[in-house]
């Protein structure tokens, strides 16, 4: 996962990924496999989608962050978001802030960011209407699996799941 050259844009992208990805993980704390599917969908849609559209992705980390921010913004529509203690905006406008950030700070058209938003919209729609669910085999592996890996992941997740409880 590459966020690009180290600089202000890199720091902003890393901060957005940390903030919004952790919130999305908290929303899925009872069903972590749904979070895994969301991340896998985002990664695969970008890795497969960009070459299909004849685009060369430079920094998929930044585009994945746009994907995550879009999904987060859909779950938090109407919420006021403070950006760097400079100004407030509504959550649903945050992905578009990313587009502006790419244009203003990197001096390029934010086509790949727009595709991150488009893939996020496709994911959110498919998830909302029930077209996208974790496969039953993954759910059963996580909930009932007795392999050492399944037990270890389940135990570690239970150990920290109280941190994910949203009050």
N, C-alpha and C positions, 0 to 999 in steps of 0.2 A: 504494500500500500504506500504510494508515494504522493505526498502533498505538494511537491514541487520544490523549487530552490528555497533555502532558508531566508526568511525575510518577514515583513509585516503580514503579507497575505498568507504565508505559511502558518504563522502564529494564530491568525484569526481562524483559519480553517481547522487547525488542531483544536482550538478552543470550542468551536461549534460542534465538531465531532464528539468531543468529550461531553459537552453539556447535553446535547440532544440525543445522542446514542444512549447515554446512561438513563435519561428519562424514558426513552422507548423501552429499554430493558426493564425498568421498574414497572411500566404498564403491563408487561408480559411476565411478571415475576411468578405467577401461578402456573403459567404455561411457557416455560423458556423455549420450547421447541418452536413456538410461533415466532419468537424473536430470531431464532436461527434461520427459519425459512425466509423472514424478511431480509436479513443480511444476504443470504444466498441468492434470493431473487434479485436484489440490487446488483450484486457482483456479476451474476450471470447475464442479466439484461444488458449491462454495460460492456462486458467482455465480448458478448456475442453481437449485441446491437450495433456497436460502433463500426466494426468491420463490414457488417451487412449494409450499413448506410454509407459506406466508403469514407468514413471519418477516421482520422488517426488520433486516438486518445493519448494525450500527453501525460496527464496526471489524474488517474482514476480515483485517487483518494479525495481530491477536491470535488469531483463529480458525485462520488458516493456520499459525501457530506451534504451536497445539495439534495440528493435523494432522501437522506435521513431527515433533513430539516423540513422538506416538503411534507413528509409523513407526519412528523411531529406537529407541524402547523395545522394539519387537518384534524388531529386529535384535540388540539387546543384552540380551535377557532373562536375568535372574539376576545381572547385573552390579551391583555396589554403586556408587551415585551419591552424591556429596557435594553438598549444597545449601548454598551460601554459607558453608561452614565451620561451619554450625550443627548439621546432623544428616545422617545417611546414610539412604538408602532404596534399594530395588531399582529397577532401570531400569523395569520394567513398571508401577510405581506412579507414575512421574513425570507421566503425563498427568492422573492424578487429583489430583496436587498442583496442576496448573494450574486444575482445577475449583475446588478449595478457595481458591486465590489469587484467582480472580475473585469468589467469594462473599465472602471476608473483606476484600479490599482495595477492591473496587468496590461491594460491597453489593447485588449483583444475582444472580439465579439464573443459573447458568452454562449455559443452554440452548444457546447458540451454540458454546460450548467443547465441550459434549457432542456436538454435530453435527460439529465438527472431528475428534473422536475417532472418531465413527461413519464419517465419510468416510475417515479414515485406515485404519480396519479394513477397509472395503470395498476400498480400494486395495491394502492388504497381502494380503488374501485373493486378489484377482484377479491380483496379481503372482506370488504363491506358486504358484497352481494353473496359471499360464501363460495366463490369459485376457487379460492386459494386457501388451502388448509394444510397443516402438517400431515404427511402420510401416516396412516394408522400404525405402520411398522415403527416409525420414529417415536410416535406417542407411546406405544406399548414398550419399546425399548427403554425409553426414559422412565416411564411410570412403573413397569413391572420387570424390567430386565434384570437378570442376575449375573451378568458378566461383570468382571472386576471394574471395567471402565464405566459402565452404567451406574453401578453402585457408588463408585468414587465421585462421579459427577453429581449424582443425586444427593449424596451426603454433603458434598461441598456447597451445593446450591442451597440446601436446607440450612446449613450453618450460617450463611450470609443473607438468607431471604428476609430476615427481620429488617435488614438495612433497606430493603426494597419496598417495605410497607409505606404507602403514601398516606399521610395523616390529613 
